[in-house]
Amino acid sequence: MESPTVALITGANGGIGRAVAEILAADHHYYVVIGSRSLAAGQYVAESLKCRGLLASAVQLDLTVDADILAAAAYISETFGKLDVLVNNAAVHFDMTYSLSVREQWTSTFATNVVGTAVLTDKLLSLLRKSEFPRIVFVSSTKGSMGAALDTTLAFQDLAFNPDDASKAAINMLTVGYAKVLKDVGGVANAVCPGLVDTKMTASMGEEILASHGAASPKLGARRIVEMATLEKGSGVSATFSSRNGTIPW
């Protein structure tokens, strides 16, 4: 029996991450590992997929906790012996938590979005290299684009600069770095902006702002991420930054 394509999706207990996991499991028959800070929340999603006859399990994965990262890597190694797809979706948006000081906003945002993502990816690299075609998708944002930052015709230019923007710019650099790291084994790494999506994370923006900027459903936001996660071997698509609407400048 052919082993399934194994994908770990971080922050997959809700929102975009959950939508990605559901599509990969249902439409592409991947075995999805649900990464979630709350193990119970992750298990709930995994069980909902298993009840539909799909392949899924969950791991507790707080990107600021090294023990979680080590345990997740050990589980994947012992269970599958490889990792085919890593979707780095988990992120925090502390700049919307105004009770935090400026230092706390920046430190907390980078601890998860950048440092945690980098540590997890590094820990999983050996498992990715055992795949016949390793793929990494970094969930980024147009707001992290240097090229788009001064384009006043784009949406969100009226919103204040925040730590999340800078963290996404750093994620873009991780994308390019891992595209180079995986090149010798034919692996790829790409960054994707899902666009503004109506999720728990963006709820604090308010319904009026979400509606005026055309917030998408999690399923629509997941579309381009899934496309990058399911690339065919030999496609040559790597070190790119895009959304469902096309290429985004770095």
Rosetta silent file (secondary structure, phi, psi, omega in degrees, C-alpha in Angstrom):
SEQUENCE: MESPTVALITGANGGIGRAVAEILAADHHYYVVIGSRSLAAGQYVAESLKCRGLLASAVQLDLTVDADILAAAAYISETFGKLDVLVNNAAVHFDMTYSLSVREQWTSTFATNVVGTAVLTDKLLSLLRKSEFPRIVFVSSTKGSMGAALDTTLAFQDLAFNPDDASKAAINMLTVGYAKVLKDVGGVANAVCPGLVDTKMTASMGEEILASHGAASPKLGARRIVEMATLEKGSGVSATFSSRNGTIPW
SCORE:     score description
SCORE:     0.000 S_00000001
   1 L     0.000  129.270 -178.471    0.000    0.000    0.000 S_00000001
   2 L   -69.224  134.055 -179.837    1.397    3.382   -1.021 S_00000001
   3 L   -70.891  143.757 -177.834    2.086    5.667    1.928 S_00000001
   4 L   -72.503  159.870  171.220   -0.026    8.834    1.967 S_00000001
   5 L   -73.072  125.952 -175.137    1.319   12.313    1.413 S_00000001
   6 E  -103.525  127.934 -179.645    1.829   13.723    4.902 S_00000001
   7 E  -127.585  130.539  171.742    1.180   17.400    5.613 S_00000001
   8 E  -103.024  125.955  177.477    1.612   19.313    8.862 S_00000001
   9 E  -117.123  119.411  179.321   -0.441   22.486    9.068 S_00000001
  10 L   -84.136  151.111 -177.824    0.299   24.797   11.978 S_00000001
  11 L    60.124   41.687 -172.206   -2.511   26.803   13.524 S_00000001
  12 L  -101.310   14.182  178.938   -4.992   24.385   11.979 S_00000001
  13 L   -83.311   -5.618  179.482   -7.635   24.295   14.699 S_00000001
  14 L  -168.807  176.444  173.818   -9.564   27.107   13.028 S_00000001
  15 H    57.172 -139.864 -177.101   -9.676   29.732   10.310 S_00000001
  16 H   -62.101  -43.314 -178.372   -7.417   29.434    7.273 S_00000001
  17 H   -59.351  -43.435  178.512   -5.361   26.584    8.734 S_00000001
  18 H   -65.168  -41.078  179.176   -8.398   24.422    9.326 S_00000001
  19 H   -61.822  -41.372  177.677   -9.699   25.154    5.833 S_00000001
  20 H   -60.889  -47.336 -179.103   -6.342   24.133    4.336 S_00000001
  21 H   -60.595  -44.426 -178.533   -6.337   20.890    6.327 S_00000001
  22 H   -63.287  -41.099 -179.555   -9.901   20.036    5.327 S_00000001
  23 H   -69.799  -43.087  179.611   -9.226   20.621    1.625 S_00000001
  24 H   -62.149  -39.889 -178.896   -5.953   18.676    1.618 S_00000001
  25 H   -73.299  -45.562 -173.853   -7.603   15.738    3.383 S_00000001
  26 H   -79.729  -43.057 -173.506  -10.894   15.697    1.465 S_00000001
  27 H   -94.290  -23.122 -175.837   -9.877   16.733   -2.043 S_00000001
  28 H  -120.163   -2.498  176.273   -6.289   15.480   -2.225 S_00000001
  29 L    60.456   33.734  175.213   -6.382   12.532    0.195 S_00000001
  30 L   -79.049  154.841  167.860   -3.420   13.788    2.218 S_00000001
  31 E   -88.695  114.914 -176.579   -2.806   12.648    5.766 S_00000001
  32 E  -103.088  131.768  174.785   -3.069   15.930    7.661 S_00000001
  33 E  -103.093  117.091 -176.360   -1.454   16.546   11.016 S_00000001
  34 E   -85.000  110.864  175.702   -3.323   19.316   12.802 S_00000001
  35 E   -90.099  128.892 -176.418   -0.936   21.590   14.679 S_00000001
  36 E  -152.028  139.871  176.348   -2.652   23.539   17.446 S_00000001
  37 L   -60.690  -36.245  175.647   -1.627   25.329   20.639 S_00000001
  38 L   -97.903  115.102 -179.759   -4.584   23.597   22.276 S_00000001
  39 H   -61.307  -39.976 -179.456   -4.327   19.845   21.800 S_00000001
  40 H   -60.914  -41.669  179.404   -8.049   19.436   22.524 S_00000001
  41 H   -66.030  -39.532  178.162   -8.950   21.944   19.792 S_00000001
  42 H   -66.939  -40.566  179.069   -6.643   20.191   17.343 S_00000001
  43 H   -65.262  -34.741  178.035   -8.045   16.783   18.216 S_00000001
  44 H   -60.272  -45.090  179.086  -11.570   18.077   17.653 S_00000001
  45 H   -65.907  -44.873 -179.906  -10.675   19.039   14.072 S_00000001
  46 H   -60.320  -43.354 -179.758   -8.823   15.770   13.479 S_00000001
  47 H   -66.025  -36.002  178.818  -11.757   13.720   14.771 S_00000001
  48 H   -64.385  -32.388  177.166  -14.193   15.660   12.585 S_00000001
  49 H   -76.231  -41.745 -179.947  -12.100   14.665    9.567 S_00000001
  50 H   -63.605  -33.279  177.864  -11.708   11.053   10.663 S_00000001
  51 L   -65.129  -18.953  177.761  -15.490   10.778   11.043 S_00000001
  52 L   -96.233    8.251  179.705  -15.661   11.519    7.315 S_00000001
  53 L    80.925   17.824 -178.354  -13.244    8.700    6.559 S_00000001
  54 L   -99.043  164.666 -176.078  -10.295   11.060    6.081 S_00000001
  55 L   -96.236  118.937 -177.253   -6.745   10.732    7.390 S_00000001
  56 E  -161.734  153.606  171.452   -5.876   13.046   10.263 S_00000001
  57 E  -153.541  175.615 -176.509   -4.302   13.370   13.687 S_00000001
  58 E  -134.064  150.015  173.932   -3.313   16.237   15.954 S_00000001
  59 E  -132.145  145.577  174.033   -0.255   17.462   17.815 S_00000001
  60 E   -75.682  126.461 -174.086    0.060   20.146   20.447 S_00000001
  61 L  -147.578   90.203  170.691    2.152   22.855   18.854 S_00000001
  62 L   -96.806  117.418 -173.818    2.818   26.190   20.484 S_00000001
  63 L   -67.041   -9.501  176.407    5.626   27.716   18.431 S_00000001
  64 L   -95.523    1.175 -177.745    7.067   29.432   21.494 S_00000001
  65 L  -115.354  109.257 -177.635    7.497   26.108   23.331 S_00000001
  66 H   -59.684  -36.069 -179.345   10.525   24.059   22.279 S_00000001
  67 H   -61.996  -37.178  177.181    9.140   20.922   23.925 S_00000001
  68 H   -64.552  -43.360 -179.507    6.065   21.102   21.662 S_00000001
  69 H   -63.843  -45.171  179.308    8.240   21.452   18.568 S_00000001
  70 H   -63.229  -41.987 -178.886   10.457   18.525   19.572 S_00000001
  71 H   -67.400  -39.251  179.011    7.446   16.337   20.387 S_00000001
  72 H   -64.549  -43.187  178.623    5.723   17.156   17.088 S_00000001
  73 H   -63.995  -40.644  179.471    8.866   16.308   15.129 S_00000001
  74 H   -64.814  -41.341  179.070    9.276   13.067   17.073 S_00000001
  75 H   -61.203  -47.310 -179.217    5.660   12.080   16.407 S_00000001
  76 H   -64.507  -40.807  179.490    5.992   12.657   12.669 S_00000001
  77 H   -63.383  -46.822 -176.942    9.321   10.821   12.561 S_00000001
  78 H   -72.044  -33.191 -175.886    8.051    7.796   14.485 S_00000001
  79 H   -85.220  -40.115 -172.966    4.690    7.628   12.711 S_00000001
  80 L  -120.332  -26.154 -178.578    5.610    8.417    9.110 S_00000001
  81 L    74.540    6.771 -179.004    9.392    8.632    8.851 S_00000001
  82 L  -167.174  168.258  170.906    9.061   11.683    6.593 S_00000001
  83 L  -139.213  124.081 -177.800    7.168   14.913    6.042 S_00000001
  84 L   -88.918  -39.473 -174.692    6.023   15.859    2.550 S_00000001
  85 E  -135.720  132.357  173.032    4.361   19.203    3.151 S_00000001
  86 E  -121.214  119.861  175.999    4.762   21.848    5.841 S_00000001
  87 E  -107.485  105.427  179.941    2.272   24.701    5.888 S_00000001
  88 E   -84.021   86.395 -175.460    3.563   27.399    8.224 S_00000001
  89 L  -103.954  -29.633 -173.849    0.243   29.068    8.939 S_00000001
  90 L   -59.524  136.294  178.822    0.288   29.736   12.698 S_00000001
  91 L  -161.656  160.122  174.988    0.659   33.376   13.648 S_00000001
  92 L  -121.279  163.148 -176.709   -0.364   35.891   16.271 S_00000001
  93 L  -136.541   64.400 -172.921   -1.488   39.468   15.838 S_00000001
  94 H   -69.139  -15.183  179.460   -0.638   41.143   19.126 S_00000001
  95 H   -66.518  -13.563  175.509   -0.675   44.627   17.623 S_00000001
  96 H   -88.189   -4.801  178.900   -4.466   44.412   17.932 S_00000001
  97 L   -99.791   90.220 -170.105   -4.080   43.875   21.688 S_00000001
  98 L   -72.014   -6.727  177.361   -3.682   47.452   22.808 S_00000001
  99 L   -75.730  -15.033  179.527   -3.136   46.503   26.447 S_00000001
 100 L   -84.987  147.744  174.965    0.392   45.393   25.505 S_00000001
 101 L   -71.871  167.443  178.242    3.291   47.819   25.419 S_00000001
 102 H   -58.573  -44.490  178.826    5.061   48.477   22.133 S_00000001
 103 H   -61.246  -42.648  179.925    7.947   46.244   23.224 S_00000001
 104 H   -64.844  -39.789  178.551    5.536   43.461   24.199 S_00000001
 105 H   -60.364  -49.195 -177.921    3.708   43.708   20.870 S_00000001
 106 H   -67.950  -45.174 -178.138    6.906   43.398   18.848 S_00000001
 107 H   -64.586  -45.446 -178.647    8.522   40.739   21.008 S_00000001
 108 H   -66.327  -41.334 -179.854    5.412   38.568   21.192 S_00000001
 109 H   -62.752  -48.373 -178.079    4.679   38.874   17.472 S_00000001
 110 H   -70.907  -30.533 -179.626    8.190   37.931   16.382 S_00000001
 111 H   -59.724  -40.340  179.049    8.492   35.134   18.964 S_00000001
 112 H   -89.236  -56.230 -170.316    5.704   33.187   17.266 S_00000001
 113 H   -64.450  -36.401 -175.008    5.529   34.452   13.703 S_00000001
 114 H  -109.589  -60.432 -175.903    9.244   34.472   12.934 S_00000001
 115 H   -63.723  -48.951 -179.613   11.361   32.744   15.579 S_00000001
 116 H   -61.171  -42.712  178.617    8.888   29.934   16.255 S_00000001
 117 H   -63.357  -41.769  179.787    8.312   29.334   12.557 S_00000001
 118 H   -65.551  -43.161 -179.369   12.055   29.271   11.886 S_00000001
 119 H   -64.971  -44.425  179.109   12.771   26.863   14.751 S_00000001
 120 H   -61.748  -47.516 -178.157    9.972   24.490   13.710 S_00000001
 121 H   -61.290  -42.001  178.127   11.027   24.491   10.060 S_00000001
 122 H   -62.480  -41.168 -178.747   14.642   23.829   10.998 S_00000001
 123 H   -67.308  -30.590 -177.540   13.628   20.945   13.258 S_00000001
 124 H   -92.036   -2.678 -174.448   11.522   19.371   10.495 S_00000001
 125 H   -58.507  -42.715 -178.715   14.082   19.856    7.746 S_00000001
 126 H   -64.258  -34.177  177.900   15.565   16.360    8.011 S_00000001
 127 H   -73.191  -36.689  176.685   12.075   14.833    7.705 S_00000001
 128 H   -64.265  -38.159 -178.117   11.242   17.042    4.731 S_00000001
 129 L   -70.161  -12.636  176.601   14.437   15.951    3.014 S_00000001
 130 L   -87.383   -7.509  178.322   13.249   12.335    3.256 S_00000001
 131 L   -78.511  151.968  175.211   10.225   13.151    1.096 S_00000001
 132 L   -69.112  -25.332  179.038   10.269   12.470   -2.636 S_00000001
 133 L  -152.948   84.861 -178.729    9.092   16.043   -3.121 S_00000001
 134 L   -72.402  135.884  179.597    9.282   18.318   -0.057 S_00000001
 135 E  -132.147  132.664  173.406    7.107   21.425   -0.104 S_00000001
 136 E  -121.032  132.234  174.291    6.952   24.294    2.360 S_00000001
 137 E  -117.553  121.021  176.161    4.287   26.970    2.225 S_00000001
 138 E  -100.000  121.179  179.007    4.833   30.072    4.329 S_00000001
 139 E   -81.867  114.892 -174.775    1.633   32.021    4.925 S_00000001
 140 L  -118.439 -153.575 -179.817    2.593   35.658    4.479 S_00000001
 141 L  -159.323  147.507  174.735    0.828   38.896    3.592 S_00000001
 142 H   -58.789  -27.723  179.353    0.974   41.642    0.997 S_00000001
 143 H   -68.399  -11.278  175.065    1.518   43.961    3.958 S_00000001
 144 H   -97.159    5.364 -178.979    4.931   42.318    4.347 S_00000001
 145 L   -84.148  123.555  176.198    5.895   43.167    0.766 S_00000001
 146 L   -64.155  -41.404 -177.199    8.654   45.753    0.410 S_00000001
 147 L   -66.814  -30.480 -177.288    7.548   46.420   -3.155 S_00000001
 148 L   -92.122  -11.758 -171.373    3.918   46.998   -2.217 S_00000001
 149 L   -58.073  -34.514 -177.298    4.555   49.004    0.942 S_00000001
 150 L  -104.247    9.363  179.154    4.533   52.387   -0.800 S_00000001
 151 L   -84.041  102.105 -174.562    1.871   51.569   -3.402 S_00000001
 152 L   -73.415   -7.123  178.865   -0.999   53.823   -2.368 S_00000001
 153 L   -83.460  -12.670 -176.719   -3.413   52.126   -4.785 S_00000001
 154 L   -84.131  154.581  176.630   -3.451   48.924   -2.751 S_00000001
 155 L   -64.420  155.629  175.503   -5.932   48.089   -0.014 S_00000001
 156 L    76.394    1.173  178.485   -4.920   48.590    3.625 S_00000001
 157 L   -67.634  -15.544  178.721   -2.579   51.488    2.911 S_00000001
 158 L   -85.604   -7.048 -179.567   -4.840   53.481    5.213 S_00000001
 159 L   -91.030  146.767 -176.673   -4.133   51.133    8.106 S_00000001
 160 L   -65.914  145.078  174.407   -1.316   51.831   10.549 S_00000001
 161 L   -62.641  142.899 -178.247    1.998   49.983   10.219 S_00000001
 162 L  -147.159  170.274 -178.241    2.316   47.268   12.829 S_00000001
 163 H   -58.476  -30.806 -179.381    4.600   44.432   14.015 S_00000001
 164 H   -62.123  -38.585  178.614    2.690   41.872   11.965 S_00000001
 165 H   -58.205  -48.873 -178.682    3.746   43.616    8.739 S_00000001
 166 H   -65.330  -35.665  179.679    7.412   43.381    9.674 S_00000001
 167 H   -66.788  -33.996  178.664    7.041   39.756   10.760 S_00000001
 168 H   -71.974  -32.948  174.418    5.605   38.857    7.354 S_00000001
 169 H   -62.881  -38.995  177.194    8.544   40.551    5.635 S_00000001
 170 H   -66.906  -38.159  176.847   10.795   38.287    7.707 S_00000001
 171 H   -60.427  -37.662  177.986    8.677   35.274    6.712 S_00000001
 172 H   -61.999  -37.649  178.149    9.319   36.164    3.083 S_00000001
 173 H   -68.888  -36.977  174.901   13.053   35.977    3.725 S_00000001
 174 H   -60.940  -38.672  179.332   12.611   32.570    5.365 S_00000001
 175 H   -58.637  -50.615 -179.588   10.797   31.468    2.221 S_00000001
 176 H   -62.555  -41.458  179.890   13.695   32.408   -0.027 S_00000001
 177 H   -60.988  -46.279 -178.282   16.177   30.845    2.380 S_00000001
 178 H   -75.680  -23.143  172.627   14.420   27.490    2.531 S_00000001
 179 H   -62.726  -38.713  178.202   13.866   27.472   -1.225 S_00000001
 180 H   -72.188  -39.962 -178.356   17.659   27.488   -1.510 S_00000001
 181 H   -63.023  -38.398 -176.187   18.115   24.923    1.261 S_00000001
 182 H   -88.888   -5.553 -174.186   15.745   22.412   -0.375 S_00000001
 183 H   -59.461  -36.024 -175.595   16.922   22.940   -3.934 S_00000001
 184 H   -68.505  -18.781  177.569   19.468   20.087   -3.827 S_00000001
 185 H  -109.867   13.370  178.557   16.706   17.532   -3.168 S_00000001
 186 L    77.015   15.505 -179.701   14.235   19.054   -5.599 S_00000001
 187 L   -84.907  165.324 -177.748   12.164   20.623   -2.836 S_00000001
 188 E  -134.157  155.424  174.061   10.343   23.935   -2.993 S_00000001
 189 E  -140.818  131.673 -177.964    9.321   26.747   -0.668 S_00000001
 190 E  -139.340  150.146  176.794    6.806   29.440   -1.520 S_00000001
 191 E  -104.616  142.731 -178.472    5.085   32.316    0.265 S_00000001
 192 E  -134.253  134.883  170.278    1.365   32.943   -0.067 S_00000001
 193 L   -99.922  117.571 -179.536   -0.862   35.831    0.929 S_00000001
 194 L   -77.704   -7.190 -174.874   -4.380   34.503    1.603 S_00000001
 195 L    82.541  177.793  176.737   -5.807   38.009    1.503 S_00000001
 196 L   -71.584  123.658 -176.757   -8.024   39.450    4.193 S_00000001
 197 E  -124.195  139.631  179.860  -10.023   36.566    5.623 S_00000001
 198 L   -78.286   96.645 -179.197  -12.900   36.667    8.083 S_00000001
 199 L  -134.856  178.136  177.685  -11.492   34.673   11.007 S_00000001
 200 L   -60.460  -36.317 -178.269  -11.223   34.888   14.777 S_00000001
 201 L   -65.511  -36.525 -176.382   -7.866   36.657   14.370 S_00000001
 202 L   -93.236   -2.390 -175.628   -9.306   39.456   12.232 S_00000001
 203 H   -58.312  -32.879 -177.498  -12.573   39.806   14.163 S_00000001
 204 H   -69.006  -11.539  176.150  -11.187   42.668   16.248 S_00000001
 205 H   -70.065  -22.968  179.931  -10.955   44.773   13.070 S_00000001
 206 L    95.118  146.084 -176.910  -14.737   45.021   13.179 S_00000001
 207 H   -61.249  -35.861 -177.486  -17.425   43.937   10.744 S_00000001
 208 H   -64.257  -45.976  179.674  -17.496   47.293    8.951 S_00000001
 209 H   -67.124  -43.289  179.764  -13.793   47.226    8.037 S_00000001
 210 H   -59.686  -43.932 -179.036  -13.916   43.549    7.085 S_00000001
 211 H   -67.937  -42.138 -177.377  -16.914   44.136    4.840 S_00000001
 212 H   -67.077  -25.788  179.063  -15.511   47.299    3.241 S_00000001
 213 L  -100.151    9.926  174.268  -12.292   45.490    2.354 S_00000001
 214 L    65.552   45.900 -179.577  -14.078   42.419    0.998 S_00000001
 215 L   -56.204  134.140 -177.549  -12.956   39.867    3.580 S_00000001
 216 E   -91.625  167.114  173.604  -13.011   36.348    2.137 S_00000001
 217 L   -75.942  156.867  176.282  -14.130   33.073    3.679 S_00000001
 218 H   -55.066  -37.262 -179.487  -11.428   30.780    5.135 S_00000001
 219 H   -63.808  -42.185  178.290  -12.023   28.339    2.270 S_00000001
 220 H   -69.020  -39.613  178.071  -11.357   31.016   -0.337 S_00000001
 221 H   -62.794  -28.662 -178.378   -8.358   32.263    1.625 S_00000001
 222 H   -78.454  -15.243 -169.208   -6.965   28.731    1.654 S_00000001
 223 H   -53.624  -54.359 -175.872   -7.150   28.316   -2.132 S_00000001
 224 H   -69.345  -33.019  177.361   -3.672   29.522   -3.110 S_00000001
 225 H   -60.942  -45.496  178.941   -2.065   27.852   -0.095 S_00000001
 226 H   -62.649  -40.619  178.676   -3.514   24.520   -1.198 S_00000001
 227 H   -59.199  -41.787  179.500   -2.288   25.093   -4.746 S_00000001
 228 H   -72.799  -31.486  179.826    1.264   25.575   -3.485 S_00000001
 229 H   -73.927  -21.203 -175.954    0.985   22.603   -1.108 S_00000001
 230 L  -112.622   20.600  176.640   -0.114   20.310   -3.928 S_00000001
 231 L   -54.556  147.680  177.148    2.388   21.337   -6.589 S_00000001
 232 L   -85.980  145.755  179.215    3.525   18.497   -8.812 S_00000001
 233 L   -58.021  134.990 -179.951    7.128   17.337   -8.668 S_00000001
 234 L    88.402    4.459 -179.009    9.221   19.029  -11.302 S_00000001
 235 L   -65.877  -28.672 -179.728    6.962   22.076  -11.506 S_00000001
 236 L    76.844    5.890 -179.238    9.926   24.334  -10.851 S_00000001
 237 L   -87.045  106.805 -179.585    7.766   26.705   -8.816 S_00000001
 238 L  -155.010  155.453 -178.891    9.862   27.841   -5.863 S_00000001
 239 L    57.942   42.258  177.861   10.894   31.054   -4.104 S_00000001
 240 L  -113.767  159.648  177.125    7.676   32.760   -5.226 S_00000001
 241 E  -132.598  118.249 -174.102    5.308   35.132   -3.436 S_00000001
 242 E  -151.621  170.172  172.142    1.719   35.142   -4.630 S_00000001
 243 E  -130.744 -177.432  178.162   -1.972   35.302   -3.809 S_00000001
 244 L   -67.312  -11.748 -179.653   -4.999   33.855   -5.568 S_00000001
 245 L   -98.018   -3.681  178.200   -4.915   37.021   -7.689 S_00000001
 246 E   133.261 -167.932 -176.718   -1.346   36.626   -8.944 S_00000001
 247 E   -71.675  143.202  176.997    2.288   37.432   -8.190 S_00000001
 248 L  -116.460  136.664  177.608    3.203   39.804   -5.351 S_00000001
 249 L   -68.673  145.408  177.627    6.498   41.765   -5.346 S_00000001
 250 L   -63.581    0.000    0.000    8.909   40.875   -2.563 S_00000001
